[in-house]
């Protein structure tokens, strides 16, 4: 296995920003030519990246036969679009190493929890935008940044009525006017992702709980409805009970308060596995260049 950390030093990056990859060995004895890659963006309200939503998830996807990576993106005081550019850089790095790492073409999936879900979905809606291409110096080959799919776990989505205000406060750093001028749009409106979905947005698997008191379920519902209107395939699951930040929802990711365990929600990762197998692994081959 290749287990390596790639430090990230883009404009605005914090000192601890890095991409950690877990690449399964390619073997002539195993009838697997290439594997999907799941790139994980932990949550933490854009204030930190949660350990509970990082390596424990990566290990589960490794056990399913996939490659995995964890993005420790820059959080406050870093502001938009630093984390987004770090995610775009990471996607490009994976694709640039696709042959060496035996990553299946058309099967690079971003997974995000909570604010990490906002980050993952941000790349899903902004991947072809001019501002990102200009920052990344990739004006010709923008598809290199496009995730092939998104797994969104109780994601932060909207800056409107049902917003998780702390995430947007950290993401903008109180500099809404400056960012609005920079991007020639009201920044909170721009970062309300249900308003940015179009037909180029990748397919999504979304789950949350009805009783989530941290990030209301309306965030997921708004995004799912936006995907529906745009004709983008999506699978959506709402569990009846469960606190915010469940991660695996079992004892492996139980928090220090002894909560974040909800047995009925543990099925989400099996459902996501089935979705990936149907949507990507057993589907016709994707774009060989991706």
BELFENZI-V564480 format. One record per backbone hydrogen bond with DSSP energy under -1.0 kcal/mol. NH is the residue of the N-H (numbers start at 0). CO is the residue of the C=O. If there is no record, write none. Layout:
NH_CO ; NH_CO
This chain:
1_22 ; 3_20 ; 5_18 ; 7_16 ; 12_9 ; 16_13 ; 17_71 ; 18_5 ; 19_69 ; 20_3 ; 21_67 ; 22_1 ; 29_26 ; 31_29 ; 34_101 ; 36_106 ; 37_66 ; 38_108 ; 39_68 ; 40_110 ; 46_43 ; 49_42 ; 53_50 ; 57_53 ; 58_54 ; 59_55 ; 60_56 ; 61_57 ; 62_58 ; 63_59 ; 64_61 ; 65_60 ; 66_35 ; 67_21 ; 68_37 ; 69_19 ; 70_39 ; 71_17 ; 72_70 ; 75_45 ; 77_74 ; 79_170 ; 81_78 ; 84_80 ; 85_81 ; 86_82 ; 87_83 ; 88_84 ; 89_85 ; 90_86 ; 91_87 ; 92_88 ; 93_89 ; 94_90 ; 95_91 ; 96_92 ; 97_94 ; 100_96 ; 102_97 ; 103_34 ; 106_103 ; 108_36 ; 109_148 ; 110_38 ; 111_150 ; 112_40 ; 113_152 ; 115_112 ; 117_113 ; 118_114 ; 119_115 ; 120_116 ; 121_117 ; 122_118 ; 123_119 ; 124_120 ; 125_121 ; 126_122 ; 128_125 ; 132_128 ; 133_129 ; 134_130 ; 135_131 ; 136_132 ; 137_132 ; 143_140 ; 144_141 ; 145_142 ; 147_107 ; 149_202 ; 150_109 ; 151_204 ; 152_111 ; 153_206 ; 155_113 ; 162_159 ; 164_162 ; 166_163 ; 167_163 ; 168_164 ; 169_165 ; 170_166 ; 171_167 ; 172_168 ; 174_171 ; 178_174 ; 179_175 ; 180_176 ; 181_177 ; 182_178 ; 184_179 ; 189_185 ; 190_186 ; 192_156 ; 192_190 ; 194_191 ; 195_192 ; 200_197 ; 203_232 ; 204_149 ; 205_234 ; 206_151 ; 207_236 ; 209_238 ; 211_208 ; 218_215 ; 220_216 ; 221_217 ; 222_218 ; 223_219 ; 224_220 ; 225_221 ; 226_222 ; 227_223 ; 228_224 ; 229_225 ; 230_227 ; 231_226 ; 234_203 ; 236_205 ; 238_207 ; 248_245 ; 252_249 ; 254_258 ; 257_254 ; 261_248 ; 264_261 ; 265_262 ; 267_264 ; 270_266 ; 271_267 ; 272_268 ; 273_269 ; 274_270 ; 275_271 ; 276_272 ; 277_273 ; 278_274 ; 279_275 ; 280_275 ; 281_276 ; 289_286
